[in-house]
């Protein structure tokens, strides 16, 4: 089987993902709670409605920030 991968960077760390993996699929794979994160893709904050339509190119940069509530 000839599977193709892209190397992207998540919070500065290299990560290989399938070329047809969406941002939403990646976030689920990494077990993030989608309602409690902020995602930046190549220096642009991404609205959660766009998670399904964003696919990666080699060397893309993703920053994921987890929101923590408390008092």
PDB file of N, CA, C and O in Angstrom, chain B, residues numbered from 101:
ATOM      1  N   UNK B 101       0.844  -1.181   0.000  1.00  0.00           N
ATOM      2  CA  UNK B 101       0.000   0.000   0.000  1.00  0.00           C
ATOM      3  C   UNK B 101       0.881   1.232   0.000  1.00  0.00           C
ATOM      4  O   UNK B 101       1.828   1.320   0.782  1.00  0.00           O
ATOM      5  N   UNK B 102       0.580   2.184  -0.867  1.00  0.00           N
ATOM      6  CA  UNK B 102       1.381   3.385  -0.996  1.00  0.00           C
ATOM      7  C   UNK B 102       0.626   4.566  -0.392  1.00  0.00           C
ATOM      8  O   UNK B 102      -0.119   5.250  -1.094  1.00  0.00           O
ATOM      9  N   UNK B 103       0.814   4.808   0.905  1.00  0.00           N
ATOM     10  CA  UNK B 103       0.136   5.888   1.606  1.00  0.00           C
ATOM     11  C   UNK B 103       1.005   7.128   1.565  1.00  0.00           C
ATOM     12  O   UNK B 103       2.214   7.063   1.788  1.00  0.00           O
ATOM     13  N   UNK B 104       0.379   8.257   1.278  1.00  0.00           N
ATOM     14  CA  UNK B 104       1.100   9.521   1.196  1.00  0.00           C
ATOM     15  C   UNK B 104       0.871  10.329   2.470  1.00  0.00           C
ATOM     16  O   UNK B 104      -0.228  10.351   3.026  1.00  0.00           O
ATOM     17  N   UNK B 105       1.938  10.994   2.917  1.00  0.00           N
ATOM     18  CA  UNK B 105       1.881  11.804   4.122  1.00  0.00           C
ATOM     19  C   UNK B 105       2.369  13.216   3.837  1.00  0.00           C
ATOM     20  O   UNK B 105       3.151  13.447   2.915  1.00  0.00           O
ATOM     21  N   UNK B 106       1.895  14.151   4.643  1.00  0.00           N
ATOM     22  CA  UNK B 106       2.436  15.501   4.707  1.00  0.00           C
ATOM     23  C   UNK B 106       3.122  15.651   6.046  1.00  0.00           C
ATOM     24  O   UNK B 106       2.646  15.130   7.054  1.00  0.00           O
ATOM     25  N   UNK B 107       4.223  16.351   6.064  1.00  0.00           N
ATOM     26  CA  UNK B 107       4.833  16.723   7.341  1.00  0.00           C
ATOM     27  C   UNK B 107       4.392  18.138   7.641  1.00  0.00           C
ATOM     28  O   UNK B 107       4.673  19.068   6.885  1.00  0.00           O
ATOM     29  N   UNK B 108       3.687  18.290   8.769  1.00  0.00           N
ATOM     30  CA  UNK B 108       3.249  19.598   9.232  1.00  0.00           C
ATOM     31  C   UNK B 108       3.879  19.830  10.602  1.00  0.00           C
ATOM     32  O   UNK B 108       4.526  18.939  11.152  1.00  0.00           O
ATOM     33  N   UNK B 109       3.690  21.014  11.141  1.00  0.00           N
ATOM     34  CA  UNK B 109       4.229  21.331  12.463  1.00  0.00           C
ATOM     35  C   UNK B 109       3.083  21.717  13.383  1.00  0.00           C
ATOM     36  O   UNK B 109       2.314  22.637  13.103  1.00  0.00           O
ATOM     37  N   UNK B 110       2.989  20.986  14.494  1.00  0.00           N
ATOM     38  CA  UNK B 110       1.954  21.240  15.491  1.00  0.00           C
ATOM     39  C   UNK B 110       2.641  21.746  16.740  1.00  0.00           C
ATOM     40  O   UNK B 110       3.427  21.027  17.358  1.00  0.00           O
ATOM     41  N   UNK B 111       2.351  22.978  17.116  1.00  0.00           N
ATOM     42  CA  UNK B 111       2.991  23.629  18.260  1.00  0.00           C
ATOM     43  C   UNK B 111       4.511  23.469  18.190  1.00  0.00           C
ATOM     44  O   UNK B 111       5.172  23.216  19.198  1.00  0.00           O
ATOM     45  N   UNK B 112       5.051  23.622  16.975  1.00  0.00           N
ATOM     46  CA  UNK B 112       6.489  23.596  16.759  1.00  0.00           C
ATOM     47  C   UNK B 112       7.107  22.222  16.561  1.00  0.00           C
ATOM     48  O   UNK B 112       8.304  22.128  16.287  1.00  0.00           O
ATOM     49  N   UNK B 113       6.330  21.154  16.692  1.00  0.00           N
ATOM     50  CA  UNK B 113       6.845  19.797  16.571  1.00  0.00           C
ATOM     51  C   UNK B 113       6.409  19.184  15.235  1.00  0.00           C
ATOM     52  O   UNK B 113       5.244  19.293  14.852  1.00  0.00           O
ATOM     53  N   UNK B 114       7.335  18.549  14.536  1.00  0.00           N
ATOM     54  CA  UNK B 114       7.012  17.893  13.265  1.00  0.00           C
ATOM     55  C   UNK B 114       6.025  16.757  13.510  1.00  0.00           C
ATOM     56  O   UNK B 114       6.117  16.034  14.502  1.00  0.00           O
ATOM     57  N   UNK B 115       5.083  16.619  12.587  1.00  0.00           N
ATOM     58  CA  UNK B 115       4.045  15.590  12.689  1.00  0.00           C
ATOM     59  C   UNK B 115       3.693  15.146  11.281  1.00  0.00           C
ATOM     60  O   UNK B 115       3.458  15.983  10.410  1.00  0.00           O
ATOM     61  N   UNK B 116       3.652  13.835  11.043  1.00  0.00           N
ATOM     62  CA  UNK B 116       3.249  13.295   9.742  1.00  0.00           C
ATOM     63  C   UNK B 116       1.773  12.943   9.790  1.00  0.00           C
ATOM     64  O   UNK B 116       1.327  12.199  10.664  1.00  0.00           O
ATOM     65  N   UNK B 117       1.009  13.493   8.825  1.00  0.00           N
ATOM     66  CA  UNK B 117      -0.413  13.170   8.744  1.00  0.00           C
ATOM     67  C   UNK B 117      -0.736  12.761   7.315  1.00  0.00           C
ATOM     68  O   UNK B 117      -0.003  13.090   6.382  1.00  0.00           O
ATOM     69  N   UNK B 118      -1.843  12.040   7.156  1.00  0.00           N
ATOM     70  CA  UNK B 118      -2.280  11.647   5.821  1.00  0.00           C
ATOM     71  C   UNK B 118      -2.564  12.897   4.994  1.00  0.00           C
ATOM     72  O   UNK B 118      -3.031  13.902   5.530  1.00  0.00           O
ATOM     73  N   UNK B 119      -2.286  12.840   3.702  1.00  0.00           N
ATOM     74  CA  UNK B 119      -2.493  14.015   2.856  1.00  0.00           C
ATOM     75  C   UNK B 119      -3.963  14.416   2.745  1.00  0.00           C
ATOM     76  O   UNK B 119      -4.266  15.570   2.441  1.00  0.00           O
ATOM     77  N   UNK B 120      -4.873  13.481   2.985  1.00  0.00           N
ATOM     78  CA  UNK B 120      -6.298  13.794   2.882  1.00  0.00           C
ATOM     79  C   UNK B 120      -6.971  13.995   4.240  1.00  0.00           C
ATOM     80  O   UNK B 120      -8.197  13.932   4.337  1.00  0.00           O
ATOM     81  N   UNK B 121      -6.175  14.237   5.295  1.00  0.00           N
ATOM     82  CA  UNK B 121      -6.708  14.428   6.639  1.00  0.00           C
ATOM     83  C   UNK B 121      -7.104  15.890   6.830  1.00  0.00           C
ATOM     84  O   UNK B 121      -6.313  16.797   6.574  1.00  0.00           O
ATOM     85  N   UNK B 122      -8.340  16.105   7.284  1.00  0.00           N
ATOM     86  CA  UNK B 122      -8.803  17.467   7.553  1.00  0.00           C
ATOM     87  C   UNK B 122      -8.320  17.899   8.940  1.00  0.00           C
ATOM     88  O   UNK B 122      -7.880  17.081   9.748  1.00  0.00           O
ATOM     89  N   UNK B 123      -8.415  19.182   9.185  1.00  0.00           N
ATOM     90  CA  UNK B 123      -8.056  19.706  10.502  1.00  0.00           C
ATOM     91  C   UNK B 123      -8.919  19.063  11.578  1.00  0.00           C
ATOM     92  O   UNK B 123      -8.412  18.710  12.643  1.00  0.00           O
ATOM     93  N   UNK B 124     -10.213  18.907  11.320  1.00  0.00           N
ATOM     94  CA  UNK B 124     -11.102  18.289  12.300  1.00  0.00           C
ATOM     95  C   UNK B 124     -10.684  16.852  12.597  1.00  0.00           C
ATOM     96  O   UNK B 124     -10.669  16.441  13.757  1.00  0.00           O
ATOM     97  N   UNK B 125     -10.344  16.083  11.563  1.00  0.00           N
ATOM     98  CA  UNK B 125      -9.896  14.709  11.766  1.00  0.00           C
ATOM     99  C   UNK B 125      -8.606  14.671  12.579  1.00  0.00           C
ATOM    100  O   UNK B 125      -8.438  13.813  13.444  1.00  0.00           O
ATOM    101  N   UNK B 126      -7.707  15.594  12.302  1.00  0.00           N
ATOM    102  CA  UNK B 126      -6.453  15.668  13.055  1.00  0.00           C
ATOM    103  C   UNK B 126      -6.720  15.963  14.530  1.00  0.00           C
ATOM    104  O   UNK B 126      -6.138  15.324  15.407  1.00  0.00           O
ATOM    105  N   UNK B 127      -7.591  16.920  14.801  1.00  0.00           N
ATOM    106  CA  UNK B 127      -7.898  17.286  16.190  1.00  0.00           C
ATOM    107  C   UNK B 127      -8.551  16.127  16.933  1.00  0.00           C
ATOM    108  O   UNK B 127      -8.264  15.904  18.109  1.00  0.00           O
ATOM    109  N   UNK B 128      -9.422  15.392  16.260  1.00  0.00           N
ATOM    110  CA  UNK B 128     -10.018  14.199  16.886  1.00  0.00           C
ATOM    111  C   UNK B 128      -8.946  13.135  17.128  1.00  0.00           C
ATOM    112  O   UNK B 128      -8.916  12.517  18.192  1.00  0.00           O
ATOM    113  N   UNK B 129      -8.085  12.922  16.164  1.00  0.00           N
ATOM    114  CA  UNK B 129      -6.996  11.948  16.312  1.00  0.00           C
ATOM    115  C   UNK B 129      -6.122  12.284  17.518  1.00  0.00           C
ATOM    116  O   UNK B 129      -5.697  11.394  18.254  1.00  0.00           O
ATOM    117  N   UNK B 130      -5.858  13.576  17.713  1.00  0.00           N
ATOM    118  CA  UNK B 130      -5.026  14.018  18.840  1.00  0.00           C
ATOM    119  C   UNK B 130      -5.824  14.141  20.134  1.00  0.00           C
ATOM    120  O   UNK B 130      -5.281  14.536  21.166  1.00  0.00           O
ATOM    121  N   UNK B 131      -7.120  13.802  20.081  1.00  0.00           N
ATOM    122  CA  UNK B 131      -8.019  13.752  21.238  1.00  0.00           C
ATOM    123  C   UNK B 131      -8.234  15.109  21.906  1.00  0.00           C
ATOM    124  O   UNK B 131      -8.279  15.201  23.132  1.00  0.00           O
ATOM    125  N   UNK B 132      -8.365  16.159  21.098  1.00  0.00           N
ATOM    126  CA  UNK B 132      -8.695  17.470  21.630  1.00  0.00           C
ATOM    127  C   UNK B 132     -10.209  17.613  21.725  1.00  0.00           C
ATOM    128  O   UNK B 132     -10.942  17.091  20.885  1.00  0.00           O
ATOM    129  N   UNK B 133     -10.673  18.317  22.742  1.00  0.00           N
ATOM    130  CA  UNK B 133     -12.075  18.673  22.888  1.00  0.00           C
ATOM    131  C   UNK B 133     -12.292  19.933  22.046  1.00  0.00           C
ATOM    132  O   UNK B 133     -11.778  20.999  22.385  1.00  0.00           O
ATOM    133  N   UNK B 134     -13.043  19.818  20.964  1.00  0.00           N
ATOM    134  CA  UNK B 134     -13.158  20.898  19.984  1.00  0.00           C
ATOM    135  C   UNK B 134     -13.780  22.173  20.549  1.00  0.00           C
ATOM    136  O   UNK B 134     -13.553  23.259  20.016  1.00  0.00           O
ATOM    137  N   UNK B 135     -14.554  22.054  21.612  1.00  0.00           N
ATOM    138  CA  UNK B 135     -15.201  23.228  22.195  1.00  0.00           C
ATOM    139  C   UNK B 135     -14.300  24.000  23.152  1.00  0.00           C
ATOM    140  O   UNK B 135     -14.688  25.060  23.644  1.00  0.00           O
ATOM    141  N   UNK B 136     -13.110  23.486  23.419  1.00  0.00           N
ATOM    142  CA  UNK B 136     -12.255  24.153  24.407  1.00  0.00           C
ATOM    143  C   UNK B 136     -10.853  24.430  23.867  1.00  0.00           C
ATOM    144  O   UNK B 136      -9.880  24.429  24.622  1.00  0.00           O
ATOM    145  N   UNK B 137     -10.753  24.669  22.554  1.00  0.00           N
ATOM    146  CA  UNK B 137      -9.461  24.991  21.958  1.00  0.00           C
ATOM    147  C   UNK B 137      -9.591  26.172  20.998  1.00  0.00           C
ATOM    148  O   UNK B 137     -10.670  26.481  20.493  1.00  0.00           O
ATOM    149  N   UNK B 138      -8.459  26.811  20.772  1.00  0.00           N
ATOM    150  CA  UNK B 138      -8.322  27.816  19.725  1.00  0.00           C
ATOM    151  C   UNK B 138      -7.238  27.292  18.799  1.00  0.00           C
ATOM    152  O   UNK B 138      -6.192  26.839  19.262  1.00  0.00           O
ATOM    153  N   UNK B 139      -7.480  27.350  17.487  1.00  0.00           N
ATOM    154  CA  UNK B 139      -6.536  26.803  16.518  1.00  0.00           C
ATOM    155  C   UNK B 139      -6.084  27.910  15.564  1.00  0.00           C
ATOM    156  O   UNK B 139      -6.886  28.678  15.033  1.00  0.00           O
ATOM    157  N   UNK B 140      -4.784  27.955  15.375  1.00  0.00           N
ATOM    158  CA  UNK B 140      -4.190  28.869  14.399  1.00  0.00           C
ATOM    159  C   UNK B 140      -3.562  28.016  13.300  1.00  0.00           C
ATOM    160  O   UNK B 140      -2.810  27.084  13.585  1.00  0.00           O
ATOM    161  N   UNK B 141      -3.870  28.335  12.047  1.00  0.00           N
ATOM    162  CA  UNK B 141      -3.321  27.616  10.895  1.00  0.00           C
ATOM    163  C   UNK B 141      -2.564  28.623  10.052  1.00  0.00           C
ATOM    164  O   UNK B 141      -3.158  29.542   9.488  1.00  0.00           O
ATOM    165  N   UNK B 142      -1.251  28.451   9.965  1.00  0.00           N
ATOM    166  CA  UNK B 142      -0.400  29.369   9.200  1.00  0.00           C
ATOM    167  C   UNK B 142      -0.679  30.832   9.566  1.00  0.00           C
ATOM    168  O   UNK B 142      -0.912  31.674   8.699  1.00  0.00           O
ATOM    169  N   UNK B 143      -0.650  31.106  10.866  1.00  0.00           N
ATOM    170  CA  UNK B 143      -0.792  32.457  11.424  1.00  0.00           C
ATOM    171  C   UNK B 143      -2.191  33.056  11.280  1.00  0.00           C
ATOM    172  O   UNK B 143      -2.344  34.274  11.365  1.00  0.00           O
ATOM    173  N   UNK B 144      -3.208  32.230  11.065  1.00  0.00           N
ATOM    174  CA  UNK B 144      -4.585  32.698  10.954  1.00  0.00           C
ATOM    175  C   UNK B 144      -5.452  31.911  11.932  1.00  0.00           C
ATOM    176  O   UNK B 144      -5.470  30.681  11.905  1.00  0.00           O
ATOM    177  N   UNK B 145      -6.175  32.634  12.804  1.00  0.00           N
ATOM    178  CA  UNK B 145      -7.094  31.977  13.728  1.00  0.00           C
ATOM    179  C   UNK B 145      -8.235  31.358  12.916  1.00  0.00           C
ATOM    180  O   UNK B 145      -8.809  32.004  12.039  1.00  0.00           O
ATOM    181  N   UNK B 146      -8.549  30.109  13.220  1.00  0.00           N
ATOM    182  CA  UNK B 146      -9.545  29.358  12.459  1.00  0.00           C
ATOM    183  C   UNK B 146     -10.843  29.249  13.260  1.00  0.00           C
ATOM    184  O   UNK B 146     -10.833  28.843  14.422  1.00  0.00           O
ATOM    185  N   UNK B 147     -11.954  29.614  12.630  1.00  0.00           N
ATOM    186  CA  UNK B 147     -13.267  29.418  13.213  1.00  0.00           C
ATOM    187  C   UNK B 147     -13.563  27.914  13.191  1.00  0.00           C
ATOM    188  O   UNK B 147     -13.245  27.231  12.218  1.00  0.00           O
ATOM    189  N   UNK B 148     -14.161  27.411  14.247  1.00  0.00           N
ATOM    190  CA  UNK B 148     -14.419  25.968  14.335  1.00  0.00           C
ATOM    191  C   UNK B 148     -15.301  25.456  13.194  1.00  0.00           C
ATOM    192  O   UNK B 148     -15.268  24.264  12.889  1.00  0.00           O
ATOM    193  N   UNK B 149     -16.086  26.327  12.559  1.00  0.00           N
ATOM    194  CA  UNK B 149     -16.917  25.924  11.421  1.00  0.00           C
ATOM    195  C   UNK B 149     -16.058  25.550  10.211  1.00  0.00           C
ATOM    196  O   UNK B 149     -16.536  24.882   9.295  1.00  0.00           O
ATOM    197  N   UNK B 150     -14.803  25.975  10.205  1.00  0.00           N
ATOM    198  CA  UNK B 150     -13.902  25.701   9.089  1.00  0.00           C
ATOM    199  C   UNK B 150     -13.070  24.427   9.272  1.00  0.00           C
ATOM    200  O   UNK B 150     -12.361  24.023   8.351  1.00  0.00           O
ATOM    201  N   UNK B 151     -13.145  23.795  10.436  1.00  0.00           N
ATOM    202  CA  UNK B 151     -12.301  22.632  10.724  1.00  0.00           C
ATOM    203  C   UNK B 151     -12.454  21.523   9.676  1.00  0.00           C
ATOM    204  O   UNK B 151     -11.485  20.829   9.366  1.00  0.00           O
ATOM    205  N   UNK B 152     -13.654  21.354   9.134  1.00  0.00           N
ATOM    206  CA  UNK B 152     -13.916  20.301   8.146  1.00  0.00           C
ATOM    207  C   UNK B 152     -13.329  20.593   6.771  1.00  0.00           C
ATOM    208  O   UNK B 152     -13.084  19.667   5.998  1.00  0.00           O
ATOM    209  N   UNK B 153     -13.102  21.855   6.456  1.00  0.00           N
ATOM    210  CA  UNK B 153     -12.715  22.219   5.086  1.00  0.00           C
ATOM    211  C   UNK B 153     -11.235  22.566   4.941  1.00  0.00           C
ATOM    212  O   UNK B 153     -10.769  22.887   3.847  1.00  0.00           O
ATOM    213  N   UNK B 154     -10.506  22.502   6.043  1.00  0.00           N
ATOM    214  CA  UNK B 154      -9.070  22.806   5.977  1.00  0.00           C
ATOM    215  C   UNK B 154      -8.296  21.505   5.862  1.00  0.00           C
ATOM    216  O   UNK B 154      -8.421  20.610   6.697  1.00  0.00           O
ATOM    217  N   UNK B 155      -7.489  21.421   4.804  1.00  0.00           N
ATOM    218  CA  UNK B 155      -6.601  20.284   4.567  1.00  0.00           C
ATOM    219  C   UNK B 155      -5.184  20.830   4.493  1.00  0.00           C
ATOM    220  O   UNK B 155      -4.987  22.007   4.194  1.00  0.00           O
ATOM    221  N   UNK B 156      -4.204  19.991   4.760  1.00  0.00           N
ATOM    222  CA  UNK B 156      -2.839  20.461   4.955  1.00  0.00           C
ATOM    223  C   UNK B 156      -1.970  20.331   3.717  1.00  0.00           C
ATOM    224  O   UNK B 156      -2.127  19.430   2.893  1.00  0.00           O
ATOM    225  N   UNK B 157      -1.050  21.273   3.630  1.00  0.00           N
ATOM    226  CA  UNK B 157       0.023  21.219   2.643  1.00  0.00           C
ATOM    227  C   UNK B 157       1.305  20.957   3.425  1.00  0.00           C
ATOM    228  O   UNK B 157       1.358  21.248   4.620  1.00  0.00           O
ATOM    229  N   UNK B 158       2.336  20.417   2.785  1.00  0.00           N
ATOM    230  CA  UNK B 158       3.601  20.199   3.506  1.00  0.00           C
ATOM    231  C   UNK B 158       4.108  21.493   4.139  1.00  0.00           C
ATOM    232  O   UNK B 158       4.050  22.566   3.539  1.00  0.00           O
ATOM    233  N   UNK B 159       4.596  21.361   5.344  1.00  0.00           N
ATOM    234  CA  UNK B 159       5.198  22.442   6.122  1.00  0.00           C
ATOM    235  C   UNK B 159       4.181  23.413   6.731  1.00  0.00           C
ATOM    236  O   UNK B 159       4.579  24.442   7.278  1.00  0.00           O
ATOM    237  N   UNK B 160       2.884  23.115   6.652  1.00  0.00           N
ATOM    238  CA  UNK B 160       1.898  23.959   7.317  1.00  0.00           C
ATOM    239  C   UNK B 160       2.197  24.003   8.805  1.00  0.00           C
ATOM    240  O   UNK B 160       2.774  23.075   9.372  1.00  0.00           O
ATOM    241  N   UNK B 161       1.791  25.101   9.422  1.00  0.00           N
ATOM    242  CA  UNK B 161       2.013  25.285  10.858  1.00  0.00           C
ATOM    243  C   UNK B 161       0.669  25.410  11.564  1.00  0.00           C
ATOM    244  O   UNK B 161      -0.179  26.218  11.185  1.00  0.00           O
ATOM    245  N   UNK B 162       0.493  24.586  12.607  1.00  0.00           N
ATOM    246  CA  UNK B 162      -0.706  24.569  13.420  1.00  0.00           C
ATOM    247  C   UNK B 162      -0.309  24.891  14.854  1.00  0.00           C
ATOM    248  O   UNK B 162       0.618  24.294  15.401  1.00  0.00           O
ATOM    249  N   UNK B 163      -1.015  25.836  15.451  1.00  0.00           N
ATOM    250  CA  UNK B 163      -0.858  26.093  16.883  1.00  0.00           C
ATOM    251  C   UNK B 163      -2.196  25.797  17.529  1.00  0.00           C
ATOM    252  O   UNK B 163      -3.234  26.277  17.074  1.00  0.00           O
ATOM    253  N   UNK B 164      -2.171  25.007  18.587  1.00  0.00           N
ATOM    254  CA  UNK B 164      -3.389  24.619  19.286  1.00  0.00           C
ATOM    255  C   UNK B 164      -3.271  25.100  20.738  1.00  0.00           C
ATOM    256  O   UNK B 164      -2.329  24.749  21.449  1.00  0.00           O
ATOM    257  N   UNK B 165      -4.236  25.900  21.154  1.00  0.00           N
ATOM    258  CA  UNK B 165      -4.247  26.437  22.515  1.00  0.00           C
ATOM    259  C   UNK B 165      -5.482  25.903  23.206  1.00  0.00           C
ATOM    260  O   UNK B 165      -6.595  26.036  22.698  1.00  0.00           O
ATOM    261  N   UNK B 166      -5.283  25.297  24.369  1.00  0.00           N
ATOM    262  CA  UNK B 166      -6.396  24.750  25.142  1.00  0.00           C
ATOM    263  C   UNK B 166      -6.885  25.808  26.115  1.00  0.00           C
ATOM    264  O   UNK B 166      -6.099  26.420  26.838  1.00  0.00           O
ATOM    265  N   UNK B 167      -8.193  26.011  26.121  1.00  0.00           N
ATOM    266  CA  UNK B 167      -8.818  26.988  27.021  1.00  0.00           C
ATOM    267  C   UNK B 167      -9.186  26.259  28.305  1.00  0.00           C
ATOM    268  O   UNK B 167      -9.848  25.221  28.284  1.00  0.00           O
ATOM    269  N   UNK B 168      -8.744  26.823  29.415  1.00  0.00           N
ATOM    270  CA  UNK B 168      -9.022  26.235  30.725  1.00  0.00           C
ATOM    271  C   UNK B 168      -9.840  27.234  31.530  1.00  0.00           C
ATOM    272  O   UNK B 168      -9.451  28.391  31.692  1.00  0.00           O
ATOM    273  N   UNK B 169     -10.979  26.767  32.033  1.00  0.00           N
ATOM    274  CA  UNK B 169     -11.827  27.629  32.845  1.00  0.00           C
ATOM    275  C   UNK B 169     -11.540  27.407  34.316  1.00  0.00           C
ATOM    276  O   UNK B 169     -10.956  26.398  34.712  1.00  0.00           O
ATOM    277  N   UNK B 170     -11.947  28.333  35.080  1.00  0.00           N
ATOM    278  CA  UNK B 170     -11.764  28.197  36.525  1.00  0.00           C
ATOM    279  C   UNK B 170     -12.108  29.498  37.212  1.00  0.00           C
ATOM    280  O   UNK B 170     -12.507  30.479  36.584  1.00  0.00           O
ATOM    281  N   UNK B 171     -11.945  29.476  38.489  1.00  0.00           N
ATOM    282  CA  UNK B 171     -12.315  30.694  39.223  1.00  0.00           C
ATOM    283  C   UNK B 171     -11.362  30.982  40.316  1.00  0.00           C
ATOM    284  O   UNK B 171     -11.525  31.970  41.032  1.00  0.00           O
TER     285      UNK B 171
END
